[in-house]
Amino acid sequence: MNGKVTPGVQIEGFQAEARLGKVRWTICAMLFAATTINYMDRTVLGLLKPTLMQTVANHGIGLTEDSYGTVVAFFTLFYAIGLLAAGRFVDKVGTRIGYMVVMGLWSIAAMGHSLVNSVFQLGIARACLGIGESGNFPAANKTVAEWFPQKERALATGIFNSGANIGVILAALIVPLVTASFGWHYAFLVTGVFSATWILVWFLKYRKPTEHRTLAAGELAHINQDPPEKPYASMPWIKLLGIPQTWAFSIPKGLTDPIWWFYLYWLPDFFSKQYHLDLKHLGMPLIIVYSASSVGSVGGGWLPSYLIRKGLSAERARMTVMLFCATLVVPVFLINYVSSEWIAIALLSLAAAAHQGWSCNLFTTASDMFPRSAVGSVTGIGAMAGAVTGFGFAKLAGHLLQVSNSYAVLFIIAASVYLFSWFCMVLLAPGLKKVELPA
């Protein structure tokens, strides 16, 4: 063997992949669509912030920087409360029913925003949305664990996670048009039709691999190629808190999730204040930043598979890519010292892309370290940690902007937490050691 790949081998590999089947990637596409809808619902508020800060006489509701931070904090607090049960609920009832239920809850809450006429009512609506949206990522992560072998999970997670970026882009395109034509109340209604369609398709098409009618035997064998898991008893999440690997997942989630929410809720305001862009002109910077983050999500998911093919173990490949992404985030602190809008967009694009590459691999570490029966619960615990710290970060952001009108401290925090999180993972779960739960 000379180490070269002949054209004949390449053709045979392509034919083998074609014979294998693509049902699992169809399932991944449905997860992508669900996450897109999730983030469309979540993004509307940030886009409407300048509008809602106007007085009632000018069709706003009189938001201030401080009250906006409180409203965002309400969402994250109740998102955290919802996560106490969301992952466990999905583990109990399964992904088919569980996903439909959480999608229905958050969609109703999102459309309910169209009825608000005060800051207090807006806070209640965001709290309800937080409870509903808490189920998306535990359900999606558990679905990936059911449908993909370990070596493909980061790529599948990167693909569905990129729906978050597409959701932001679609919202940036749709919300200004709807608001200009019909008013801001109607902007909260636009995703309802997408949600209803998705729920129907999921109900009709989704089954577990062993129950799926169109799944070929070869693809089922491919999905189940990892060593079979022992039958584990369901473990309450309170007991999972005593396992170091739970914290190796949850601490990085707790430190880095608030940064993504900071971008989601405050970037429109940052561009508005720093570069005087109104609602009609916010679209292009946001589209560029979140298009880059989509590339980071898919690329970050693909890179571990490439390193595995080059001979690295799945765990080492995962940690290598996460270290790379954590390093790429650091330059975002320079945004405090640039005056060019396009340099700021470039720095934010790099940071957002690196975050999504980090995030899709971090999600996958839960299924690397835990059996499938616990993935939903562990994901819920980690996401809850992100929501709890997100609550505090939202309050901090609102307060700092109220008193200083400066984003400097917030971007310094955003630049530094990823490397710290990576070292926490190395200390708590060296090599992403697999957890042995009671049989």
ZAMARLUM-636836 format. One record per residue (C-alpha): residue number from 1; residue in one letter; x, y, z; chain. Coordinates in nm, 3 decimals. Example, Ala and Ser with C-alpha at 12.3 -4.5 7.8 and 13.67 -1.06 7.14 Angstrom:
{1, "A", {1.230, -0.450, 0.780}, "A"}
{2, "S", {1.367, -0.106, 0.714}, "A"}
//
This chain:
{1, "M", {0.000, 0.000, 0.000}, "A"}
{2, "N", {0.140, 0.341, -0.095}, "A"}
{3, "G", {-0.120, 0.538, 0.101}, "A"}
{4, "K", {-0.284, 0.680, -0.213}, "A"}
{5, "V", {-0.658, 0.653, -0.278}, "A"}
{6, "T", {-0.732, 0.531, -0.630}, "A"}
{7, "P", {-1.029, 0.656, -0.833}, "A"}
{8, "G", {-1.178, 0.309, -0.823}, "A"}
{9, "V", {-1.178, 0.309, -0.444}, "A"}
{10, "Q", {-1.340, 0.654, -0.440}, "A"}
{11, "I", {-1.618, 0.540, -0.674}, "A"}
{12, "E", {-1.677, 0.227, -0.468}, "A"}
{13, "G", {-1.697, 0.438, -0.150}, "A"}
{14, "F", {-1.946, 0.671, -0.313}, "A"}
{15, "Q", {-2.157, 0.380, -0.433}, "A"}
{16, "A", {-2.146, 0.221, -0.088}, "A"}
{17, "E", {-2.268, 0.546, 0.069}, "A"}
{18, "A", {-2.545, 0.571, -0.190}, "A"}
{19, "R", {-2.657, 0.213, -0.114}, "A"}
{20, "L", {-2.647, 0.288, 0.257}, "A"}
{21, "G", {-2.944, 0.526, 0.242}, "A"}
{22, "K", {-3.013, 0.881, 0.358}, "A"}
{23, "V", {-3.308, 0.845, 0.596}, "A"}
{24, "R", {-3.101, 0.960, 0.893}, "A"}
{25, "W", {-3.016, 1.283, 0.710}, "A"}
{26, "T", {-3.385, 1.341, 0.640}, "A"}
{27, "I", {-3.441, 1.320, 1.015}, "A"}
{28, "C", {-3.155, 1.568, 1.061}, "A"}
{29, "A", {-3.326, 1.803, 0.814}, "A"}
{30, "M", {-3.641, 1.799, 1.030}, "A"}
{31, "L", {-3.430, 1.886, 1.337}, "A"}
{32, "F", {-3.276, 2.171, 1.136}, "A"}
{33, "A", {-3.624, 2.301, 1.049}, "A"}
{34, "A", {-3.738, 2.284, 1.413}, "A"}
{35, "T", {-3.433, 2.476, 1.535}, "A"}
{36, "T", {-3.483, 2.735, 1.260}, "A"}
{37, "I", {-3.840, 2.796, 1.380}, "A"}
{38, "N", {-3.718, 2.803, 1.741}, "A"}
{39, "Y", {-3.475, 3.084, 1.669}, "A"}
{40, "M", {-3.711, 3.279, 1.447}, "A"}
{41, "D", {-3.945, 3.297, 1.748}, "A"}
{42, "R", {-3.660, 3.387, 1.983}, "A"}
{43, "T", {-3.508, 3.658, 1.763}, "A"}
{44, "V", {-3.812, 3.876, 1.700}, "A"}
{45, "L", {-3.776, 4.057, 2.033}, "A"}
{46, "G", {-3.416, 4.166, 1.973}, "A"}
{47, "L", {-3.502, 4.304, 1.630}, "A"}
{48, "L", {-3.796, 4.499, 1.772}, "A"}
{49, "K", {-3.605, 4.641, 2.071}, "A"}
{50, "P", {-3.558, 4.993, 1.926}, "A"}
{51, "T", {-3.926, 4.998, 1.824}, "A"}
{52, "L", {-4.050, 4.878, 2.163}, "A"}
{53, "M", {-3.836, 5.140, 2.340}, "A"}
{54, "Q", {-4.051, 5.411, 2.188}, "A"}
{55, "T", {-4.337, 5.556, 2.391}, "A"}
{56, "V", {-4.691, 5.422, 2.371}, "A"}
{57, "A", {-4.790, 5.728, 2.169}, "A"}
{58, "N", {-4.534, 5.621, 1.905}, "A"}
{59, "H", {-4.660, 5.262, 1.907}, "A"}
{60, "G", {-4.394, 5.124, 2.143}, "A"}
{61, "I", {-4.437, 5.008, 2.502}, "A"}
{62, "G", {-4.174, 5.224, 2.669}, "A"}
{63, "L", {-3.894, 4.971, 2.722}, "A"}
{64, "T", {-3.572, 5.094, 2.886}, "A"}
{65, "E", {-3.228, 4.930, 2.878}, "A"}
{66, "D", {-3.285, 4.802, 3.231}, "A"}
{67, "S", {-3.637, 4.671, 3.170}, "A"}
{68, "Y", {-3.524, 4.507, 2.844}, "A"}
{69, "G", {-3.253, 4.322, 3.036}, "A"}
{70, "T", {-3.518, 4.215, 3.288}, "A"}
{71, "V", {-3.749, 4.087, 3.011}, "A"}
{72, "V", {-3.463, 3.885, 2.858}, "A"}
{73, "A", {-3.375, 3.757, 3.206}, "A"}
{74, "F", {-3.737, 3.644, 3.253}, "A"}
{75, "F", {-3.704, 3.431, 2.941}, "A"}
{76, "T", {-3.380, 3.271, 3.056}, "A"}
{77, "L", {-3.506, 3.210, 3.409}, "A"}
{78, "F", {-3.815, 3.026, 3.293}, "A"}
{79, "Y", {-3.613, 2.854, 3.024}, "A"}
{80, "A", {-3.401, 2.717, 3.308}, "A"}
{81, "I", {-3.710, 2.610, 3.503}, "A"}
{82, "G", {-3.848, 2.438, 3.195}, "A"}
{83, "L", {-3.523, 2.249, 3.146}, "A"}
{84, "L", {-3.564, 2.088, 3.487}, "A"}
{85, "A", {-3.840, 1.882, 3.327}, "A"}
{86, "A", {-3.788, 1.906, 2.949}, "A"}
{87, "G", {-3.500, 1.661, 2.911}, "A"}
{88, "R", {-3.660, 1.418, 3.155}, "A"}
{89, "F", {-3.995, 1.450, 2.975}, "A"}
{90, "V", {-3.839, 1.368, 2.638}, "A"}
{91, "D", {-3.652, 1.071, 2.788}, "A"}
{92, "K", {-3.980, 0.942, 2.930}, "A"}
{93, "V", {-4.225, 0.987, 2.641}, "A"}
{94, "G", {-3.977, 0.957, 2.355}, "A"}
{95, "T", {-3.870, 1.199, 2.086}, "A"}
{96, "R", {-4.172, 1.160, 1.856}, "A"}
{97, "I", {-4.437, 1.274, 2.107}, "A"}
{98, "G", {-4.203, 1.486, 2.318}, "A"}
{99, "Y", {-4.086, 1.703, 2.030}, "A"}
{100, "M", {-4.441, 1.773, 1.910}, "A"}
{101, "V", {-4.549, 1.878, 2.258}, "A"}
{102, "V", {-4.263, 2.124, 2.313}, "A"}
{103, "M", {-4.298, 2.269, 1.962}, "A"}
{104, "G", {-4.669, 2.327, 2.024}, "A"}
{105, "L", {-4.608, 2.497, 2.359}, "A"}
{106, "W", {-4.343, 2.740, 2.241}, "A"}
{107, "S", {-4.531, 2.827, 1.921}, "A"}
{108, "I", {-4.845, 2.924, 2.112}, "A"}
{109, "A", {-4.634, 3.133, 2.352}, "A"}
{110, "A", {-4.452, 3.304, 2.064}, "A"}
{111, "M", {-4.774, 3.403, 1.891}, "A"}
{112, "G", {-4.911, 3.519, 2.226}, "A"}
{113, "H", {-4.658, 3.806, 2.215}, "A"}
{114, "S", {-4.888, 3.973, 1.962}, "A"}
{115, "L", {-5.135, 4.043, 2.243}, "A"}
{116, "V", {-4.900, 4.236, 2.476}, "A"}
{117, "N", {-4.933, 4.611, 2.536}, "A"}
{118, "S", {-4.703, 4.670, 2.835}, "A"}
{119, "V", {-4.359, 4.576, 2.965}, "A"}
{120, "F", {-4.517, 4.354, 3.232}, "A"}
{121, "Q", {-4.722, 4.164, 2.975}, "A"}
{122, "L", {-4.412, 4.125, 2.758}, "A"}
{123, "G", {-4.225, 3.972, 3.054}, "A"}
{124, "I", {-4.507, 3.719, 3.106}, "A"}
{125, "A", {-4.504, 3.627, 2.736}, "A"}
{126, "R", {-4.126, 3.576, 2.741}, "A"}
{127, "A", {-4.154, 3.357, 3.050}, "A"}
{128, "C", {-4.406, 3.132, 2.872}, "A"}
{129, "L", {-4.182, 3.120, 2.564}, "A"}
{130, "G", {-3.886, 3.018, 2.780}, "A"}
{131, "I", {-4.077, 2.723, 2.924}, "A"}
{132, "G", {-4.183, 2.606, 2.578}, "A"}
{133, "E", {-3.849, 2.652, 2.403}, "A"}
{134, "S", {-3.661, 2.464, 2.676}, "A"}
{135, "G", {-3.745, 2.132, 2.509}, "A"}
{136, "N", {-3.593, 2.190, 2.166}, "A"}
{137, "F", {-3.229, 2.106, 2.224}, "A"}
{138, "P", {-3.280, 1.811, 2.464}, "A"}
{139, "A", {-3.519, 1.658, 2.209}, "A"}
{140, "A", {-3.291, 1.727, 1.912}, "A"}
{141, "N", {-2.980, 1.598, 2.090}, "A"}
{142, "K", {-3.158, 1.278, 2.193}, "A"}
{143, "T", {-3.281, 1.229, 1.836}, "A"}
{144, "V", {-2.925, 1.257, 1.704}, "A"}
{145, "A", {-2.810, 0.999, 1.961}, "A"}
{146, "E", {-3.084, 0.762, 1.839}, "A"}
{147, "W", {-3.021, 0.810, 1.466}, "A"}
{148, "F", {-2.646, 0.856, 1.421}, "A"}
{149, "P", {-2.331, 0.662, 1.510}, "A"}
{150, "Q", {-2.080, 0.842, 1.727}, "A"}
{151, "K", {-1.853, 0.945, 1.439}, "A"}
{152, "E", {-2.138, 1.131, 1.262}, "A"}
{153, "R", {-2.305, 1.296, 1.560}, "A"}
{154, "A", {-2.100, 1.617, 1.561}, "A"}
{155, "L", {-2.179, 1.675, 1.193}, "A"}
{156, "A", {-2.549, 1.602, 1.245}, "A"}
{157, "T", {-2.552, 1.832, 1.547}, "A"}
{158, "G", {-2.372, 2.102, 1.351}, "A"}
{159, "I", {-2.630, 2.081, 1.074}, "A"}
{160, "F", {-2.936, 2.103, 1.297}, "A"}
{161, "N", {-2.766, 2.364, 1.519}, "A"}
{162, "S", {-2.708, 2.582, 1.211}, "A"}
{163, "G", {-3.085, 2.622, 1.202}, "A"}
{164, "A", {-3.036, 2.874, 1.484}, "A"}
{165, "N", {-2.844, 3.097, 1.244}, "A"}
{166, "I", {-3.090, 3.053, 0.958}, "A"}
{167, "G", {-3.373, 3.139, 1.198}, "A"}
{168, "V", {-3.203, 3.467, 1.285}, "A"}
{169, "I", {-3.144, 3.547, 0.917}, "A"}
{170, "L", {-3.506, 3.475, 0.823}, "A"}
{171, "A", {-3.629, 3.684, 1.114}, "A"}
{172, "A", {-3.400, 3.972, 1.007}, "A"}
{173, "L", {-3.556, 3.957, 0.659}, "A"}
{174, "I", {-3.921, 3.907, 0.759}, "A"}
{175, "V", {-3.968, 4.115, 1.076}, "A"}
{176, "P", {-3.885, 4.458, 0.927}, "A"}
{177, "L", {-4.123, 4.396, 0.635}, "A"}
{178, "V", {-4.410, 4.278, 0.855}, "A"}
{179, "T", {-4.354, 4.557, 1.107}, "A"}
{180, "A", {-4.348, 4.826, 0.837}, "A"}
{181, "S", {-4.664, 4.690, 0.675}, "A"}
{182, "F", {-4.878, 4.582, 0.969}, "A"}
{183, "G", {-4.712, 4.692, 1.297}, "A"}
{184, "W", {-4.491, 4.510, 1.546}, "A"}
{185, "H", {-4.772, 4.301, 1.699}, "A"}
{186, "Y", {-4.801, 4.104, 1.375}, "A"}
{187, "A", {-4.429, 4.030, 1.362}, "A"}
{188, "F", {-4.479, 3.779, 1.645}, "A"}
{189, "L", {-4.738, 3.584, 1.443}, "A"}
{190, "V", {-4.541, 3.501, 1.131}, "A"}
{191, "T", {-4.389, 3.170, 1.246}, "A"}
{192, "G", {-4.718, 3.009, 1.349}, "A"}
{193, "V", {-4.777, 2.856, 1.009}, "A"}
{194, "F", {-4.426, 2.707, 1.003}, "A"}
{195, "S", {-4.478, 2.549, 1.345}, "A"}
{196, "A", {-4.810, 2.388, 1.253}, "A"}
{197, "T", {-4.665, 2.243, 0.931}, "A"}
{198, "W", {-4.361, 2.102, 1.112}, "A"}
{199, "I", {-4.569, 1.933, 1.382}, "A"}
{200, "L", {-4.781, 1.760, 1.118}, "A"}
{201, "V", {-4.479, 1.637, 0.918}, "A"}
{202, "W", {-4.302, 1.514, 1.232}, "A"}
{203, "F", {-4.611, 1.324, 1.344}, "A"}
{204, "L", {-4.649, 1.155, 1.005}, "A"}
{205, "K", {-4.283, 1.084, 0.924}, "A"}
{206, "Y", {-4.085, 1.036, 1.245}, "A"}
{207, "R", {-4.023, 0.697, 1.405}, "A"}
{208, "K", {-3.728, 0.544, 1.589}, "A"}
{209, "P", {-3.479, 0.365, 1.360}, "A"}
{210, "T", {-3.602, 0.019, 1.460}, "A"}
{211, "E", {-3.962, 0.123, 1.383}, "A"}
{212, "H", {-3.905, 0.322, 1.063}, "A"}
{213, "R", {-4.072, 0.162, 0.761}, "A"}
{214, "T", {-3.841, 0.294, 0.489}, "A"}
{215, "L", {-3.508, 0.247, 0.669}, "A"}
{216, "A", {-3.291, -0.009, 0.490}, "A"}
{217, "A", {-3.114, -0.281, 0.685}, "A"}
{218, "G", {-2.775, -0.146, 0.578}, "A"}
{219, "E", {-2.846, 0.201, 0.714}, "A"}
{220, "L", {-2.984, 0.057, 1.038}, "A"}
{221, "A", {-2.662, -0.143, 1.080}, "A"}
{222, "H", {-2.463, 0.175, 1.010}, "A"}
{223, "I", {-2.657, 0.364, 1.278}, "A"}
{224, "N", {-2.597, 0.084, 1.528}, "A"}
{225, "Q", {-2.229, 0.028, 1.444}, "A"}
{226, "D", {-2.107, 0.147, 1.785}, "A"}
{227, "P", {-2.068, -0.121, 2.055}, "A"}
{228, "P", {-2.414, -0.201, 2.195}, "A"}
{229, "E", {-2.505, -0.027, 2.518}, "A"}
{230, "K", {-2.597, -0.219, 2.828}, "A"}
{231, "P", {-2.957, -0.176, 2.944}, "A"}
{232, "Y", {-2.940, 0.104, 3.200}, "A"}
{233, "A", {-3.201, 0.198, 3.453}, "A"}
{234, "S", {-3.343, 0.548, 3.421}, "A"}
{235, "M", {-3.151, 0.775, 3.659}, "A"}
{236, "P", {-3.314, 1.085, 3.815}, "A"}
{237, "W", {-3.140, 1.405, 3.719}, "A"}
{238, "I", {-3.061, 1.479, 4.084}, "A"}
{239, "K", {-2.831, 1.173, 4.089}, "A"}
{240, "L", {-2.673, 1.275, 3.761}, "A"}
{241, "L", {-2.551, 1.589, 3.941}, "A"}
{242, "G", {-2.309, 1.373, 4.140}, "A"}
{243, "I", {-2.125, 1.259, 3.826}, "A"}
{244, "P", {-1.820, 1.468, 3.717}, "A"}
{245, "Q", {-1.904, 1.424, 3.350}, "A"}
{246, "T", {-2.236, 1.601, 3.407}, "A"}
{247, "W", {-2.042, 1.907, 3.523}, "A"}
{248, "A", {-1.788, 1.870, 3.242}, "A"}
{249, "F", {-2.083, 1.930, 3.010}, "A"}
{250, "S", {-2.283, 2.173, 3.223}, "A"}
{251, "I", {-2.012, 2.422, 3.328}, "A"}
{252, "P", {-1.909, 2.501, 2.967}, "A"}
{253, "K", {-2.277, 2.531, 2.875}, "A"}
{254, "G", {-2.331, 2.763, 3.169}, "A"}
{255, "L", {-2.040, 2.986, 3.068}, "A"}
{256, "T", {-2.081, 3.002, 2.691}, "A"}
{257, "D", {-2.457, 2.985, 2.624}, "A"}
{258, "P", {-2.513, 3.338, 2.766}, "A"}
{259, "I", {-2.265, 3.473, 2.510}, "A"}
{260, "W", {-2.475, 3.340, 2.224}, "A"}
{261, "W", {-2.789, 3.488, 2.377}, "A"}
{262, "F", {-2.603, 3.815, 2.420}, "A"}
{263, "Y", {-2.536, 3.821, 2.045}, "A"}
{264, "L", {-2.895, 3.721, 1.973}, "A"}
{265, "Y", {-3.062, 3.986, 2.188}, "A"}
{266, "W", {-2.815, 4.275, 2.179}, "A"}
{267, "L", {-2.643, 4.275, 1.838}, "A"}
{268, "P", {-2.931, 4.466, 1.672}, "A"}
{269, "D", {-2.904, 4.727, 1.948}, "A"}
{270, "F", {-2.522, 4.733, 1.920}, "A"}
{271, "F", {-2.536, 4.810, 1.548}, "A"}
{272, "S", {-2.815, 5.061, 1.605}, "A"}
{273, "K", {-2.622, 5.256, 1.872}, "A"}
{274, "Q", {-2.268, 5.214, 1.743}, "A"}
{275, "Y", {-2.334, 5.268, 1.372}, "A"}
{276, "H", {-2.681, 5.431, 1.376}, "A"}
{277, "L", {-2.857, 5.158, 1.176}, "A"}
{278, "D", {-3.236, 5.156, 1.189}, "A"}
{279, "L", {-3.465, 4.853, 1.159}, "A"}
{280, "K", {-3.460, 4.868, 0.777}, "A"}
{281, "H", {-3.077, 4.857, 0.764}, "A"}
{282, "L", {-3.001, 4.604, 1.038}, "A"}
{283, "G", {-3.065, 4.309, 0.809}, "A"}
{284, "M", {-2.736, 4.299, 0.616}, "A"}
{285, "P", {-2.494, 4.300, 0.917}, "A"}
{286, "L", {-2.703, 4.034, 1.092}, "A"}
{287, "I", {-2.727, 3.822, 0.777}, "A"}
{288, "I", {-2.347, 3.833, 0.735}, "A"}
{289, "V", {-2.279, 3.745, 1.100}, "A"}
{290, "Y", {-2.527, 3.459, 1.113}, "A"}
{291, "S", {-2.434, 3.324, 0.770}, "A"}
{292, "A", {-2.079, 3.296, 0.902}, "A"}
{293, "S", {-2.207, 3.122, 1.212}, "A"}
{294, "S", {-2.388, 2.867, 0.991}, "A"}
{295, "V", {-2.057, 2.791, 0.822}, "A"}
{296, "G", {-1.899, 2.754, 1.166}, "A"}
{297, "S", {-2.172, 2.519, 1.283}, "A"}
{298, "V", {-2.150, 2.282, 0.986}, "A"}
{299, "G", {-1.772, 2.315, 0.956}, "A"}
{300, "G", {-1.725, 2.258, 1.329}, "A"}
{301, "G", {-1.939, 1.946, 1.301}, "A"}
{302, "W", {-1.750, 1.817, 0.999}, "A"}
{303, "L", {-1.398, 1.876, 1.133}, "A"}
{304, "P", {-1.402, 1.604, 1.405}, "A"}
{305, "S", {-1.512, 1.348, 1.141}, "A"}
{306, "Y", {-1.216, 1.454, 0.927}, "A"}
{307, "L", {-0.975, 1.419, 1.220}, "A"}
{308, "I", {-1.120, 1.078, 1.306}, "A"}
{309, "R", {-1.051, 0.963, 0.949}, "A"}
{310, "K", {-0.694, 1.088, 0.998}, "A"}
{311, "G", {-0.652, 0.857, 1.297}, "A"}
{312, "L", {-0.758, 1.054, 1.605}, "A"}
{313, "S", {-1.003, 0.903, 1.850}, "A"}
{314, "A", {-1.352, 1.056, 1.852}, "A"}
{315, "E", {-1.291, 1.208, 2.195}, "A"}
{316, "R", {-0.953, 1.359, 2.109}, "A"}
{317, "A", {-1.088, 1.495, 1.780}, "A"}
{318, "R", {-1.378, 1.657, 1.964}, "A"}
{319, "M", {-1.156, 1.829, 2.221}, "A"}
{320, "T", {-0.907, 1.944, 1.956}, "A"}
{321, "V", {-1.179, 2.114, 1.754}, "A"}
{322, "M", {-1.326, 2.275, 2.066}, "A"}
{323, "L", {-0.985, 2.418, 2.161}, "A"}
{324, "F", {-0.949, 2.556, 1.809}, "A"}
{325, "C", {-1.291, 2.722, 1.826}, "A"}
{326, "A", {-1.226, 2.863, 2.174}, "A"}
{327, "T", {-0.908, 3.028, 2.043}, "A"}
{328, "L", {-1.088, 3.181, 1.742}, "A"}
{329, "V", {-1.335, 3.360, 1.972}, "A"}
{330, "V", {-1.067, 3.562, 2.153}, "A"}
{331, "P", {-1.021, 3.845, 1.895}, "A"}
{332, "V", {-1.380, 3.965, 1.947}, "A"}
{333, "F", {-1.261, 4.184, 2.237}, "A"}
{334, "L", {-1.093, 4.406, 1.975}, "A"}
{335, "I", {-1.438, 4.530, 1.873}, "A"}
{336, "N", {-1.400, 4.780, 2.158}, "A"}
{337, "Y", {-1.118, 4.950, 1.967}, "A"}
{338, "V", {-1.240, 4.963, 1.606}, "A"}
{339, "S", {-1.446, 5.234, 1.439}, "A"}
{340, "S", {-1.520, 5.055, 1.112}, "A"}
{341, "E", {-1.858, 4.886, 1.083}, "A"}
{342, "W", {-1.714, 4.621, 0.852}, "A"}
{343, "I", {-1.426, 4.530, 1.084}, "A"}
{344, "A", {-1.682, 4.493, 1.365}, "A"}
{345, "I", {-1.892, 4.267, 1.141}, "A"}
{346, "A", {-1.583, 4.059, 1.060}, "A"}
{347, "L", {-1.489, 4.017, 1.427}, "A"}
{348, "L", {-1.846, 3.924, 1.521}, "A"}
{349, "S", {-1.872, 3.683, 1.228}, "A"}
{350, "L", {-1.556, 3.502, 1.340}, "A"}
{351, "A", {-1.678, 3.487, 1.701}, "A"}
{352, "A", {-2.026, 3.367, 1.607}, "A"}
{353, "A", {-1.886, 3.101, 1.371}, "A"}
{354, "A", {-1.644, 2.980, 1.639}, "A"}
{355, "H", {-1.923, 2.970, 1.898}, "A"}
{356, "Q", {-2.137, 2.749, 1.678}, "A"}
{357, "G", {-1.845, 2.517, 1.602}, "A"}
{358, "W", {-1.785, 2.499, 1.977}, "A"}
{359, "S", {-2.153, 2.448, 2.054}, "A"}
{360, "C", {-2.221, 2.159, 1.817}, "A"}
{361, "N", {-1.922, 1.968, 1.956}, "A"}
{362, "L", {-2.015, 2.049, 2.315}, "A"}
{363, "F", {-2.363, 1.910, 2.255}, "A"}
{364, "T", {-2.211, 1.592, 2.120}, "A"}
{365, "T", {-1.996, 1.535, 2.429}, "A"}
{366, "A", {-2.316, 1.450, 2.620}, "A"}
{367, "S", {-2.376, 1.146, 2.397}, "A"}
{368, "D", {-2.001, 1.070, 2.398}, "A"}
{369, "M", {-1.997, 1.039, 2.778}, "A"}
{370, "F", {-2.348, 0.913, 2.862}, "A"}
{371, "P", {-2.569, 0.628, 2.739}, "A"}
{372, "R", {-2.864, 0.720, 2.519}, "A"}
{373, "S", {-3.109, 0.668, 2.803}, "A"}
{374, "A", {-2.957, 0.966, 2.989}, "A"}
{375, "V", {-2.867, 1.200, 2.701}, "A"}
{376, "G", {-3.191, 1.400, 2.717}, "A"}
{377, "S", {-3.163, 1.451, 3.094}, "A"}
{378, "V", {-2.795, 1.551, 3.083}, "A"}
{379, "T", {-2.860, 1.789, 2.794}, "A"}
{380, "G", {-3.143, 1.942, 2.997}, "A"}
{381, "I", {-2.914, 1.991, 3.299}, "A"}
{382, "G", {-2.646, 2.158, 3.086}, "A"}
{383, "A", {-2.893, 2.380, 2.907}, "A"}
{384, "M", {-3.045, 2.472, 3.242}, "A"}
{385, "A", {-2.699, 2.581, 3.360}, "A"}
{386, "G", {-2.671, 2.800, 3.050}, "A"}
{387, "A", {-3.014, 2.951, 3.119}, "A"}
{388, "V", {-2.938, 3.023, 3.487}, "A"}
{389, "T", {-2.616, 3.206, 3.405}, "A"}
{390, "G", {-2.792, 3.365, 3.106}, "A"}
{391, "F", {-3.040, 3.517, 3.350}, "A"}
{392, "G", {-2.758, 3.685, 3.540}, "A"}
{393, "F", {-2.577, 3.791, 3.223}, "A"}
{394, "A", {-2.893, 3.952, 3.083}, "A"}
{395, "K", {-2.940, 4.152, 3.402}, "A"}
{396, "L", {-2.571, 4.251, 3.395}, "A"}
{397, "A", {-2.592, 4.360, 3.030}, "A"}
{398, "G", {-2.903, 4.569, 3.091}, "A"}
{399, "H", {-2.752, 4.734, 3.398}, "A"}
{400, "L", {-2.414, 4.809, 3.236}, "A"}
{401, "L", {-2.578, 4.962, 2.930}, "A"}
{402, "Q", {-2.814, 5.166, 3.147}, "A"}
{403, "V", {-2.531, 5.322, 3.351}, "A"}
{404, "S", {-2.243, 5.333, 3.102}, "A"}
{405, "N", {-2.394, 5.289, 2.755}, "A"}
{406, "S", {-2.085, 5.081, 2.671}, "A"}
{407, "Y", {-2.043, 4.725, 2.546}, "A"}
{408, "A", {-1.672, 4.704, 2.638}, "A"}
{409, "V", {-1.694, 4.479, 2.947}, "A"}
{410, "L", {-1.947, 4.250, 2.779}, "A"}
{411, "F", {-1.722, 4.181, 2.480}, "A"}
{412, "I", {-1.421, 4.116, 2.706}, "A"}
{413, "I", {-1.625, 3.850, 2.887}, "A"}
{414, "A", {-1.739, 3.707, 2.553}, "A"}
{415, "A", {-1.376, 3.672, 2.441}, "A"}
{416, "S", {-1.247, 3.489, 2.748}, "A"}
{417, "V", {-1.498, 3.230, 2.872}, "A"}
{418, "Y", {-1.445, 2.965, 2.602}, "A"}
{419, "L", {-1.082, 2.885, 2.683}, "A"}
{420, "F", {-1.165, 2.873, 3.053}, "A"}
{421, "S", {-1.452, 2.634, 2.979}, "A"}
{422, "W", {-1.226, 2.406, 2.775}, "A"}
{423, "F", {-0.981, 2.370, 3.064}, "A"}
{424, "C", {-1.273, 2.288, 3.297}, "A"}
{425, "M", {-1.369, 2.001, 3.068}, "A"}
{426, "V", {-1.014, 1.868, 3.063}, "A"}
{427, "L", {-0.999, 1.872, 3.444}, "A"}
{428, "L", {-1.343, 1.718, 3.507}, "A"}
{429, "A", {-1.358, 1.456, 3.232}, "A"}
{430, "P", {-1.015, 1.374, 3.089}, "A"}
{431, "G", {-1.057, 1.206, 2.753}, "A"}
{432, "L", {-1.438, 1.240, 2.780}, "A"}
{433, "K", {-1.446, 0.916, 2.974}, "A"}
{434, "K", {-1.767, 0.716, 2.929}, "A"}
{435, "V", {-2.000, 0.703, 3.232}, "A"}
{436, "E", {-2.105, 0.364, 3.368}, "A"}
{437, "L", {-2.456, 0.397, 3.508}, "A"}
{438, "P", {-2.625, 0.126, 3.720}, "A"}
{439, "A", {-2.770, -0.154, 3.507}, "A"}
//
